[in-house]
Amino acid sequence: MKRYNYILLALSLGFVVLTGIFLLSGKEVQTPDSADFIEQNPDSRALTFSAPIPETVEFCGEIISLDRLDMRERFDREINAFTYLHSTTMLYIKRANRFFPIIEPILKRNNIPDDFKYLCVIESNLDIRALSPANAAGFWQFMESTGKSYGLEITSEVDERYHIEKATEAACRYFKDAYRKYGNWVNAAASYNAGMGRISSALNNQSVDSAFDLLLVSETSRYVFRILAVKQVFANPYQYGFVLKKEDLYPTVPVQEITVSAGISNIAAYAREHNLNYMQLKEFNPWLRDTKLTVRPGKSYRIAIPKKEDLYYKAEKIKVHDAAWVKTENSK
């Protein structure tokens, strides 16, 4: 034990001597607070800095001040969570390059603010096969009953909660209903997590007008702040330590849609007919939930078929959907 103490003492003295040499030599000792250090080491893995917090954030055209203590601290929790979930947040950005070009036009066509695409990110991580422990499914995490009520077909063979375009259309119908009820997008977004009934009851019982002022269960209380935080990271990835190149992003894959009006007895065989394997066909049509597809009289489905050559990585074919995702401080 004494020998261990001597070793610690020697190491401590050595550190003091080295520090003194630096100071006596007139050289600046670079500390974690040094702005130069941060600029020169945006991807440092050795030190952890608290993520920068803006004075205000914007959501659906509304400027939201973060000067109130609880607002600032709730945002602080989420912005640091996304900043330091390195691999997960980076994956969000990579996937967004593939899927935002699909989601954004649907939101725009339905007059839903573009910011609702970030709700999709926190709901499903942009995972086409996302399924929660409560059996909420797809990009927009619809429960079966809610999905059906908003026009999605859900059977053992077809589950349109996994159909990106149709599920996004259904989500837009929900957002319109919620906006008509509340008259603002913050409450509409909060209700997507808790349900309109619960948000309406809480607003009434607590005599406030905004979901930001409600005492709610942790998941719902954090929900809108998670949307705000992921939007902030997406808008300024380099500022939060994410350094991506064009070739890192996931490309969009063009597809041809084939209308199917008759049943498919064997989807694996159908895939081979189109120069694909079963896995590849299901990757582009995750709403197909069985090995066969039954088509009722008068009904039809559109199946997405990519070209074989588009299923291989070619950096030169990748298009950057948002220039901010690959921008650095040194970019012109």
N, C-alpha and C positions, 0 to 999 in steps of 0.2 A: 504493500500500500504506500509506504514511504517512497519507494522507487518511482511509483506512478506519479506521486506528487512532484517529485523532482523533475520528471520529464515535462509535466505541465508547466512548471515554473520556468524551465529552460525555453520551452516554446514561446511562452508569453514574453520573456525577456528578449528573445530573438525578434519577435514581432515589433516590440518597442524600438529596438535598435534600428531595424529596417525602416520604420516610419520616420525615425529621427534623421536617418541619412537622406531620405527623400526631402524632408523639410529643410535641412541644412543646405542641401544642394540647390535650393530655390525652385525646385520643380513643383508644379501643382499636382496635388494628389486628387485624382478624379473621383468624385463621390457619386453615389446613386442619384443625387439631385442635379447633377450636371446636365444642362440642356444639350451640350455637345455629345455627351455620352449616349444620351437617348437617341439623338439624331443619327449617330454613327452606328448604333447597335439596335435597330428596331426589332430584330428577331432574337435578342439576347435571351438565352435560356438559363442564365445564372442568377438574374435578379428579377424580382417581381415588383412592379409599380402599380399603384392604384390607377385604374383607367380614368382618363380625363372626362369630366362631366360638363356639358354645355350649360349656359344659363337658361336656355329655353330649348324646347324641341317642338317639332311640328307634326301634327297628325291630321290627315284629311283636310288640310287648309286651316286648321285651328292651331294657334301658337299657344303652347303649354309652358307656363313658367315653372321652373324647378327651384324657386327661391324658398318655398315653404319646406321646413325641415323634413317632414314625412315624405313629401314628393321627391326631394333630392335623395334621401336615403333609400327609398324604394327603387328609384332609377339606378342609384349607385350599386345596389345589390345585383341587379340584372345585367348592367353593362359590364361589371367585373366577371359575372358568371359566363357571359358569352365570350369575353376577351380571353379567359383562361380555360375555356373548354376548347383548346386549340384545334384538335383534329375534327371535332364535331362542327364547330363554326366554319372552319375552312371547307368542310364537305358541303355545308349549306350553300356557300358561295359557288362552289364548283357545280352543284346540281342546279342552282338557280339559273346558270347560263343556259341550261337545256330547257328548263320548264317555265321560266318567266315569260319567254316569247309565246307560250301557249296560254298562260293564265291572264296576262295583261290585256290582250285584246278583248277577252270575254268580259272582264271587269269594266273596261271602257265602254263596250257595247251596251252594257246594262246600267251605265251611269253610276257605277260603284267606284269610290275613290281608289286610286291605284295602291294606296297604302295597305289595303286589305290583303295584298299578296303576302305581306309579312305575317299576317295571321295564319296563312297556310303554312309558312315556314315553321312557326312554333307549334302548330297542331300536329304536323306529321314528319317534320325534318325533311320534307320533300322526298319522302320515301314512298314509292308507288305501291308498296305492299304493306304500308303501315296498318297495324291492328293493335288497339289498346287492350289492356286487361279487361275493360268493360265491353269489349267487342265494338268499339267505334272504329270505323274502317276508312281507308283511303286518304288522299291528300287533305281532305277537309274534315276527316274524322266524324262522319255522320253515324249516329246510332241507327239501327235498322228502322225503327218506327219513324224517326225524323226524316230519314232519307226517303222513305216511301211517301210521307206526307208532302214532300217537296218534289215528287214526281220521278224518283229513281226506281228502276226495276231491281228487285232484290230477290233472287231465287237461289236454289242450289247450283244452278248452271250459270246464271248471269247475276253479277253484283255491280251495278253501275256506280256504287260508291268508289270503286276503283277505276272508273272511267274519268280521266282527267277533265275532259271538256264538259261532259254531262254533269259531273259532280260540282264543277265550278259554276255552271249555270244554276244548279240547285242552291248553292251557297249564296249566289247573288239574289235569288228570290227570298232567302231568309233575311239577308241584310236589308233588303227593301222593306220587308215587313217590320223589322226591328227599328229602322229609321222612321217609318211612319208612326210607330208607337212612341218613340222617345224624342224625335226631332234633333238628335245629335249622334254623331258617329262613335263617340267614346262609349256611350251607354250601349249602343248597338253592338260594338265589339265585345264589351264585357258580357253581354247577354249570350253571346255565342258560346261562352264557356259555362255560364251558370244557368242559362235558360231565361227567357223573358219573364216568366212568372216570378222567379226568385229575385231578379233584379228589380222588377216593379214593386214587389212586396217590400224589399229592403229600402228602396227610395222612399216609399210611403211611410214605413215604420220609423225611419231615421230622419225624416223631414229634411231631405236634401235633394238636390237636382242632378248631381253628377256622381257617377260611379267612383270617381277619385275620392269622394268624401264618405264613402261607405265603409263600415266595418264588416268585412266578409271573411269567409274561410280563406286560408293562405293562397290556395291555388287561384281563386278568382281575384283576390286582391293583387296578386302579382301579374295577372294575365295581360292587362293593357301595357304595363311597364315592360313586360318581356317583348311585346310588339314594338314599343318605342325603342328599346335597346337594340334589338336586332336590326331595325331600320338604321340606327345610328352607325352600327358596325358596317353594314352593307354600303352606306354612303361614304365611309371613311376607313376602309379596311387597313390601310397602311398606318394610320394614326393609332390603331389598336393592335398593331404588331403582325398583321397578315400581309405577307408579301407574295403575291401571285403573278405568274406570267401567263400570257395568252395560252400557251400550250398546256397549262395546268387545268384549264376550264373544261367542263364536259360539253361536247358539241351537240347541237340539235341534229336529229337524224330525220331526213325527209322520208315520208311514207306515201304509199298509194293506198287509198281506201277502196276496198272491194265490198260491194253490197251482196249480202247473203240472204236469199229468200227461202232457201230450203235447208233442212237440218244437216249437220255435219256429224257423222257417226263416229269418226276417229280424228280428233284434232291433230294428233301427231302425224298421221298420214296426210292430212290437209296441209300441214306445215311443209312437209317434204315436197308436195306438189308445187309449192311456191319457193323452193330452194332454201328453206329454213329448217331448223330443227324445232322440236316442241318448246324448248326453253326460250328460244328467240321469239317465237310467235307469242308466247305468253308474256314476255317482257314488254312487248308493244301493245298487248291487249290484256292487261291484268284483270279486267272485268270478266274475262272468261274463267269460270271457277271449276270447271269439270273437264273431263277428257272428251266430252262430246258437247254438241250444241243443238238443242231442240228449237225449231222455229215454228211457231203456231201459224195457221193460215192467216194471211193478210199482214203478217209481221215480217220485218226484215232487220238485219243488223249490218253495221259497217265495220269491217275488220281491217286494221292497219297492217300493211305489208311493206317492210323496208326492203331496199335492194341489198343484195348480198355484199356488194362492194362498199356500201356505206356503213357496214358493221365492223370496219377495220380502222384503227387509229391513224389519222393523217393530220399532223399539226397544222399544215398549211390550209386545211379546210375549216379550222375552228374560227368562228366569228365571235368577237367579244360583244356581249349584249349590253354591258354597262362599262364604259371606259374607266370608271372609278375603281373597278375591281382589280385592274392591273396597273393602276397609276401609283407612282412612287413620288417621294418628295423631290427627286431629281428629274422627274419627267417635265418636259417642256409643255 
